[in-house]
């Protein structure tokens, strides 16, 4: 099985708390693409999920991200100032499209970052 990913490597003195202003928009992008928590009756669950991630970011800790069953996952690896979007089912162009949207959101901050894309074979 092949996975496709879009990486965001935070540069310089970037810290997790620097993501606070834009993280809700990043996470809402992933949730919308996965069609998760999109109904009015899901609003409370969506907001709680965002708040749990925001609490970690505000404390300058690695957030949970979004690693649930869905088309896209948002992963924050341990020990690296980066995060990435990964999919086992989306086409490479779709991963790039969503990754570019997240890059546009991230570009509204003073955070310096680089992006890279990956295609890996998974057993």
C-alpha positions as CSV (number, residue, x, y, z in Angstrom):
1,X,0.0,0.0,0.0
2,X,1.3,3.4,-0.8
3,X,1.0,6.5,1.4
4,X,1.3,10.1,0.2
5,X,2.4,12.9,2.6
6,X,3.0,16.6,2.7
7,X,5.5,17.7,5.4
8,X,5.8,21.1,7.2
9,X,9.2,21.5,8.8
10,X,9.2,24.4,11.2
11,X,12.5,26.4,11.0
12,X,14.5,28.7,13.2
13,X,13.2,29.1,16.8
14,X,9.7,28.0,16.0
15,X,7.8,26.6,18.9
16,X,4.5,24.7,19.1
17,X,2.8,27.8,20.7
18,X,3.6,29.7,17.5
19,X,0.9,27.6,15.8
20,X,-1.9,28.8,18.2
21,X,-3.3,31.6,15.9
22,X,-3.7,29.3,12.9
23,X,-4.1,25.8,14.2
24,X,-7.9,25.9,14.4
25,X,-8.1,26.7,10.7
26,X,-5.5,23.9,9.9
27,X,-7.5,21.4,11.9
28,X,-10.9,22.5,10.5
29,X,-9.4,22.0,7.0
30,X,-8.5,18.4,7.8
31,X,-11.9,17.8,9.5
32,X,-13.7,19.2,6.4
33,X,-11.7,17.1,4.0
34,X,-12.5,14.0,6.0
35,X,-16.2,15.1,6.4
36,X,-15.8,14.7,10.2
37,X,-17.7,16.9,12.7
38,X,-19.4,18.9,10.0
39,X,-23.0,18.9,11.1
40,X,-24.5,21.3,13.5
41,X,-25.1,18.6,16.0
42,X,-21.3,17.8,15.8
43,X,-20.3,21.3,16.7
44,X,-19.7,20.7,20.4
45,X,-17.5,17.6,19.6
46,X,-15.6,19.6,17.0
47,X,-14.9,22.5,19.3
48,X,-13.9,20.1,22.1
49,X,-11.4,18.4,19.8
50,X,-10.0,21.7,18.7
51,X,-9.7,22.9,22.3
52,X,-7.8,19.8,23.5
53,X,-5.2,20.4,20.8
54,X,-5.1,24.1,21.5
55,X,-4.5,23.5,25.2
56,X,-1.4,21.6,24.4
57,X,-0.2,24.2,21.9
58,X,-0.8,27.0,24.4
59,X,1.4,25.1,26.9
60,X,4.0,24.7,24.1
61,X,3.5,21.0,23.9
62,X,3.2,18.7,21.0
63,X,-0.6,18.4,20.2
64,X,-2.5,15.3,19.3
65,X,-3.2,16.4,15.8
66,X,-5.7,14.2,14.0
67,X,-4.8,10.5,13.7
68,X,-8.2,9.0,13.3
69,X,-9.7,6.9,10.6
70,X,-10.3,9.1,7.6
71,X,-8.9,10.2,4.3
72,X,-6.3,12.5,5.8
73,X,-4.4,12.4,9.1
74,X,-2.4,15.3,10.7
75,X,0.6,13.9,12.5
76,X,3.0,15.6,14.9
77,X,6.0,13.3,15.3
78,X,7.8,13.1,18.6
79,X,11.1,14.8,18.8
80,X,10.8,17.0,15.7
81,X,9.5,20.5,15.1
82,X,7.3,19.5,12.2
83,X,4.0,18.1,11.3
84,X,2.7,16.3,8.3
85,X,-0.5,15.4,6.4
86,X,-0.6,11.8,5.3
87,X,-3.1,9.7,3.4
88,X,-3.3,6.0,2.5
89,X,-6.2,6.5,0.1
90,X,-6.0,10.0,-1.4
91,X,-4.3,10.6,-4.8
92,X,-1.0,12.5,-4.7
93,X,-2.6,15.6,-6.3
94,X,-5.3,15.6,-3.6
95,X,-2.7,15.5,-0.9
96,X,-0.8,18.3,-2.6
97,X,-4.0,20.4,-2.9
98,X,-4.8,20.0,0.9
99,X,-1.1,20.5,1.8
100,X,-1.0,23.7,-0.2
101,X,-4.1,25.0,1.6
102,X,-2.4,24.3,4.9
103,X,0.8,26.0,3.7
104,X,-1.3,29.0,2.7
105,X,-2.8,29.2,6.2
106,X,0.6,28.7,7.8
107,X,2.1,31.5,5.6
108,X,-0.2,34.0,7.4
109,X,2.1,33.7,10.5
110,X,5.7,34.7,11.1
111,X,6.7,31.0,11.3
112,X,9.4,30.0,9.0
113,X,8.9,26.6,7.4
114,X,9.8,24.4,4.6
115,X,7.6,21.8,2.9
116,X,8.4,18.5,1.3
117,X,6.3,15.7,-0.2
118,X,6.7,12.0,0.2
119,X,5.4,8.8,-1.3
120,X,6.2,5.7,0.7
121,X,5.4,2.0,0.4
122,X,3.7,0.7,3.6
123,X,3.5,-3.0,4.4
